[in-house]
Amino acid sequence: MCTKTSIDLKDKYPLQYQYLETCQGVYASVNNAVSQELSENENSRVSEYWSSSKYVGVSANLMVSYIDTANTTEDLKKPVIILVHGAPGSHMGFLPLVDKLEPHARVIVPNFPGYGFTDMDDDGYFQHSIPEKVELIVDLLGALKIKRVAMAIGHSIGSFPVLLFAAARVPGLPVESAFFMNPTGHIPWR
């Protein structure tokens, strides 16, 4: 996790200290880029993504809204990056990052039930447990016929489904790398 610490890591753990410093620099750069991008293009990008949300059924009772930047056959050949929001959150928080990644990757941003444009399932079955969120991610990627994920990025509490998804090593759906933005603490589910 990229956080400042009062412990003197520089001498005792030089590699870990260098990692923390690098993470802090990357986070500051991303945060500045996001802030600048939002202020410059917020209205046009929000309306564009608002109208471009897609839907896929992942169960009998649940339609998931998501953004997929693949618009051409060439886009389908790009490496896949999935962005997983925290709570509260939605695809909207990722728009500046989607803009930066889109030229290089096929970016998929799902909304969990009750967030973004995904309604809660009709029977209230989805309880937002970490394993349920992983299952939703796997089902969505399966519905989109995705066979490999180059990077899974989780924000806040969305980091936990990303961690479990990457660690699960789902057959036929390898995750090459995972990245966590401001991961939060979590009491393990029972």
C-alpha positions as a Markdown table, in Angstrom:
| # | Residue | x | y | z |
|---|---|---|---|---|
| 1 | Met | 0.0 | 0.0 | 0.0 |
| 2 | Cys | 1.3 | 3.5 | -0.9 |
| 3 | Thr | 1.2 | 5.4 | 2.4 |
| 4 | Lys | 3.5 | 7.7 | 4.3 |
| 5 | Thr | 5.1 | 6.2 | 7.4 |
| 6 | Ser | 6.8 | 7.6 | 10.4 |
| 7 | Ile | 9.2 | 4.6 | 10.6 |
| 8 | Asp | 12.6 | 5.2 | 9.2 |
| 9 | Leu | 12.5 | 2.8 | 6.3 |
| 10 | Lys | 15.2 | 4.3 | 4.2 |
| 11 | Asp | 18.1 | 2.7 | 6.2 |
| 12 | Lys | 16.4 | -0.5 | 7.4 |
| 13 | Tyr | 14.5 | -1.4 | 4.3 |
| 14 | Pro | 16.0 | 0.4 | 1.3 |
| 15 | Leu | 14.0 | -1.5 | -1.4 |
| 16 | Gln | 10.7 | -1.1 | 0.4 |
| 17 | Tyr | 11.4 | 2.6 | 1.0 |
| 18 | Gln | 12.1 | 3.1 | -2.7 |
| 19 | Tyr | 8.9 | 1.3 | -3.6 |
| 20 | Leu | 6.9 | 3.6 | -1.2 |
| 21 | Glu | 8.5 | 6.7 | -2.6 |
| 22 | Thr | 7.8 | 5.5 | -6.2 |
| 23 | Cys | 4.1 | 4.8 | -5.3 |
| 24 | Gln | 3.7 | 8.2 | -3.7 |
| 25 | Gly | 5.1 | 9.8 | -6.8 |
| 26 | Val | 2.9 | 7.8 | -9.1 |
| 27 | Tyr | -0.2 | 8.5 | -7.0 |
| 28 | Ala | 0.6 | 12.3 | -7.0 |
| 29 | Ser | 1.0 | 12.3 | -10.8 |
| 30 | Val | -2.3 | 10.3 | -11.3 |
| 31 | Asn | -4.1 | 12.5 | -8.9 |
| 32 | Asn | -2.9 | 15.7 | -10.6 |
| 33 | Ala | -3.8 | 14.3 | -14.0 |
| 34 | Val | -7.2 | 13.3 | -12.9 |
| 35 | Ser | -7.9 | 16.7 | -11.3 |
| 36 | Gln | -6.7 | 18.6 | -14.4 |
| 37 | Glu | -8.7 | 16.3 | -16.8 |
| 38 | Leu | -11.9 | 16.6 | -14.8 |
| 39 | Ser | -11.7 | 20.4 | -14.7 |
| 40 | Glu | -11.0 | 20.6 | -18.5 |
| 41 | Asn | -13.3 | 18.0 | -20.0 |
| 42 | Glu | -15.7 | 16.9 | -17.3 |
| 43 | Asn | -19.0 | 17.8 | -19.0 |
| 44 | Ser | -18.2 | 16.5 | -22.5 |
| 45 | Arg | -16.7 | 13.2 | -21.2 |
| 46 | Val | -19.5 | 12.6 | -18.7 |
| 47 | Ser | -22.2 | 13.0 | -21.3 |
| 48 | Glu | -20.2 | 10.8 | -23.8 |
| 49 | Tyr | -19.8 | 7.9 | -21.3 |
| 50 | Trp | -23.3 | 8.5 | -20.0 |
| 51 | Ser | -24.7 | 7.6 | -23.4 |
| 52 | Ser | -22.2 | 4.9 | -24.2 |
| 53 | Ser | -22.9 | 2.6 | -21.2 |
| 54 | Lys | -23.6 | -1.0 | -22.3 |
| 55 | Tyr | -25.5 | -3.8 | -20.5 |
| 56 | Val | -25.0 | -7.5 | -20.2 |
| 57 | Gly | -27.0 | -10.1 | -18.2 |
| 58 | Val | -24.7 | -11.9 | -15.8 |
| 59 | Ser | -27.6 | -13.9 | -14.1 |
| 60 | Ala | -31.3 | -14.4 | -14.6 |
| 61 | Asn | -32.0 | -11.3 | -12.4 |
| 62 | Leu | -29.1 | -9.0 | -13.0 |
| 63 | Met | -28.1 | -6.7 | -15.8 |
| 64 | Val | -24.7 | -5.1 | -15.3 |
| 65 | Ser | -23.9 | -1.7 | -16.8 |
| 66 | Tyr | -20.3 | -1.2 | -18.0 |
| 67 | Ile | -18.1 | 0.8 | -20.3 |
| 68 | Asp | -16.1 | -1.0 | -22.9 |
| 69 | Thr | -13.8 | 1.1 | -25.1 |
| 70 | Ala | -13.6 | -1.5 | -27.8 |
| 71 | Asn | -15.4 | 0.1 | -30.8 |
| 72 | Thr | -13.5 | -1.6 | -33.7 |
| 73 | Thr | -12.0 | -5.0 | -34.5 |
| 74 | Glu | -8.6 | -3.5 | -33.8 |
| 75 | Asp | -9.7 | -2.4 | -30.3 |
| 76 | Leu | -10.6 | -6.0 | -29.6 |
| 77 | Lys | -6.9 | -7.0 | -30.1 |
| 78 | Lys | -5.6 | -4.6 | -27.5 |
| 79 | Pro | -4.7 | -5.8 | -24.0 |
| 80 | Val | -7.6 | -5.7 | -21.6 |
| 81 | Ile | -7.6 | -3.5 | -18.5 |
| 82 | Ile | -10.5 | -3.8 | -16.1 |
| 83 | Leu | -11.2 | -1.0 | -13.6 |
| 84 | Val | -13.1 | -1.9 | -10.4 |
| 85 | His | -14.8 | 0.9 | -8.4 |
| 86 | Gly | -15.0 | 1.2 | -4.7 |
| 87 | Ala | -18.1 | 2.0 | -2.6 |
| 88 | Pro | -19.6 | 4.5 | -3.1 |
| 89 | Gly | -18.4 | 4.8 | -6.6 |
| 90 | Ser | -19.0 | 4.0 | -10.2 |
| 91 | His | -17.5 | 4.1 | -13.6 |
| 92 | Met | -17.7 | 7.9 | -13.5 |
| 93 | Gly | -14.8 | 8.1 | -11.1 |
| 94 | Phe | -12.5 | 6.4 | -13.7 |
| 95 | Leu | -13.3 | 8.6 | -16.7 |
| 96 | Pro | -10.1 | 10.6 | -16.7 |
| 97 | Leu | -8.1 | 7.3 | -16.4 |
| 98 | Val | -10.1 | 5.7 | -19.1 |
| 99 | Asp | -9.2 | 8.6 | -21.4 |
| 100 | Lys | -5.5 | 8.0 | -20.7 |
| 101 | Leu | -5.6 | 4.2 | -21.1 |
| 102 | Glu | -7.9 | 4.0 | -24.1 |
| 103 | Pro | -5.3 | 4.6 | -26.8 |
| 104 | His | -3.2 | 1.7 | -25.4 |
| 105 | Ala | -5.7 | -0.8 | -24.1 |
| 106 | Arg | -9.3 | -2.1 | -24.2 |
| 107 | Val | -10.7 | -0.7 | -21.0 |
| 108 | Ile | -13.7 | -2.3 | -19.3 |
| 109 | Val | -15.3 | -0.6 | -16.3 |
| 110 | Pro | -18.3 | -2.4 | -14.7 |
| 111 | Asn | -20.7 | -1.0 | -12.1 |
| 112 | Phe | -21.7 | -3.2 | -9.2 |
| 113 | Pro | -25.4 | -3.6 | -8.4 |
| 114 | Gly | -26.8 | -0.3 | -7.0 |
| 115 | Tyr | -24.0 | 1.8 | -8.5 |
| 116 | Gly | -23.7 | 3.7 | -11.7 |
| 117 | Phe | -26.4 | 2.4 | -14.1 |
| 118 | Thr | -26.6 | -1.1 | -12.6 |
| 119 | Asp | -29.8 | -1.6 | -10.7 |
| 120 | Met | -30.0 | -3.9 | -7.7 |
| 121 | Asp | -31.1 | -7.4 | -8.7 |
| 122 | Asp | -34.9 | -7.9 | -8.4 |
| 123 | Asp | -34.8 | -10.3 | -5.5 |
| 124 | Gly | -32.1 | -8.5 | -3.5 |
| 125 | Tyr | -29.9 | -11.5 | -3.7 |
| 126 | Phe | -26.6 | -9.7 | -4.4 |
| 127 | Gln | -25.1 | -8.9 | -1.0 |
| 128 | His | -21.9 | -7.1 | -2.1 |
| 129 | Ser | -19.6 | -9.7 | -0.6 |
| 130 | Ile | -16.1 | -9.8 | -2.1 |
| 131 | Pro | -16.6 | -13.3 | -3.6 |
| 132 | Glu | -19.9 | -12.2 | -5.2 |
| 133 | Lys | -18.1 | -9.2 | -6.8 |
| 134 | Val | -15.4 | -11.5 | -8.1 |
| 135 | Glu | -18.0 | -13.8 | -9.6 |
| 136 | Leu | -19.7 | -10.8 | -11.2 |
| 137 | Ile | -16.3 | -9.7 | -12.7 |
| 138 | Val | -15.7 | -13.3 | -14.0 |
| 139 | Asp | -19.2 | -13.6 | -15.5 |
| 140 | Leu | -19.0 | -10.2 | -17.2 |
| 141 | Leu | -15.6 | -11.0 | -18.7 |
| 142 | Gly | -16.9 | -14.4 | -19.8 |
| 143 | Ala | -20.0 | -12.7 | -21.4 |
| 144 | Leu | -17.6 | -10.4 | -23.3 |
| 145 | Lys | -15.5 | -13.4 | -24.4 |
| 146 | Ile | -12.4 | -12.1 | -22.8 |
| 147 | Lys | -9.6 | -14.7 | -22.4 |
| 148 | Arg | -6.9 | -12.7 | -20.7 |
| 149 | Val | -6.7 | -9.6 | -18.5 |
| 150 | Ala | -3.5 | -7.6 | -18.8 |
| 151 | Met | -4.2 | -5.5 | -15.7 |
| 152 | Ala | -6.9 | -5.4 | -13.1 |
| 153 | Ile | -7.1 | -2.1 | -11.2 |
| 154 | Gly | -9.1 | -1.7 | -8.0 |
| 155 | His | -9.9 | 1.5 | -6.3 |
| 156 | Ser | -10.7 | 1.7 | -2.5 |
| 157 | Ile | -12.8 | -1.3 | -1.5 |
| 158 | Gly | -12.7 | -2.4 | -5.2 |
| 159 | Ser | -9.1 | -3.5 | -4.5 |
| 160 | Phe | -10.3 | -6.5 | -2.6 |
| 161 | Pro | -12.3 | -8.1 | -5.5 |
| 162 | Val | -9.3 | -7.4 | -7.8 |
| 163 | Leu | -6.9 | -9.0 | -5.3 |
| 164 | Leu | -9.1 | -12.1 | -5.0 |
| 165 | Phe | -9.8 | -12.2 | -8.8 |
| 166 | Ala | -6.1 | -12.1 | -9.5 |
| 167 | Ala | -5.2 | -14.6 | -6.8 |
| 168 | Ala | -8.0 | -17.1 | -7.8 |
| 169 | Arg | -6.3 | -17.8 | -11.1 |
| 170 | Val | -9.5 | -18.5 | -12.9 |
| 171 | Pro | -9.0 | -21.2 | -15.6 |
| 172 | Gly | -9.0 | -19.7 | -19.0 |
| 173 | Leu | -8.9 | -16.1 | -17.7 |
| 174 | Pro | -5.4 | -15.3 | -16.5 |
| 175 | Val | -4.7 | -11.9 | -14.9 |
| 176 | Glu | -1.2 | -10.7 | -15.7 |
| 177 | Ser | -1.0 | -7.9 | -13.1 |
| 178 | Ala | -3.0 | -6.1 | -10.5 |
| 179 | Phe | -2.8 | -2.5 | -9.2 |
| 180 | Phe | -4.5 | -1.0 | -6.2 |
| 181 | Met | -5.4 | 2.6 | -5.9 |
| 182 | Asn | -6.0 | 3.7 | -2.3 |
| 183 | Pro | -6.9 | 0.2 | -1.0 |
| 184 | Thr | -8.8 | 0.3 | 2.2 |
| 185 | Gly | -8.9 | -2.0 | 5.2 |
| 186 | His | -11.5 | -4.6 | 5.3 |
| 187 | Ile | -12.8 | -7.1 | 7.9 |
| 188 | Pro | -12.6 | -10.6 | 6.2 |
| 189 | Trp | -16.0 | -11.9 | 5.2 |
| 190 | Arg | -17.3 | -15.1 | 6.9 |
